[in-house]
Amino acid sequence: MKKWAIGALLLSASSLSLACGALAVDNAWARFSAPGMTMSGVFMNIDNESGHDDVLVGGSTPVADKVELHNHVNDNGVMRMREVPGGIAVAAGETVKLQPGGLHMMLMGLKKPLKVGDTFALTLKFKQAKPQTITVTVQTGADKMPAAMPHQHNHNMMLQPK
């Protein structure tokens, strides 16, 4: 009976480590927003240092009404932005790059313009790991644009601050 109890305790502890997996986030930045813009993209690297797969399922921030997970997809030769159903997989031992022209987070319903140099809190929500609150820095993003940026979308990717 004692061995069974110890086994159950160890199993419980391993489940806890799965739920608290080591996810490291760096280079978090958001694109500035021009006056009147109600959306902005957020980009970062998520490094899954745990031995378990996880999924980024959403987020929240005081600077926007809603946070969505998006990707660019080729729709008959036209790049379009689409919400990612089910979240963004973060495989064990891998790094996922959220970047312009690819996977990213969208801030919807901005409560005020995001100005270059500002910072704000963003809480990342995962399927298994505990929520993680990070600091995001607002940038122009001009130096982070992919070489062949799609032209057919309405985000402020090509704007420059005044």
Secondary structure, DSSP 8 states (H G I E B T S, - for coil): -HHHHHHHHHHHHHHHHHHT--EEEEEEEEE---TT--EEEEEEEEEE-SSS-EEEEEEE-TTEEEEEEEEEEEETTEEEEEE-TT-EEE-TT-EEEE-TTSSEEEEEEESS---TT-EEEEEEEESSS--EEEEEEEE--GGG--TT--S---SSTT----
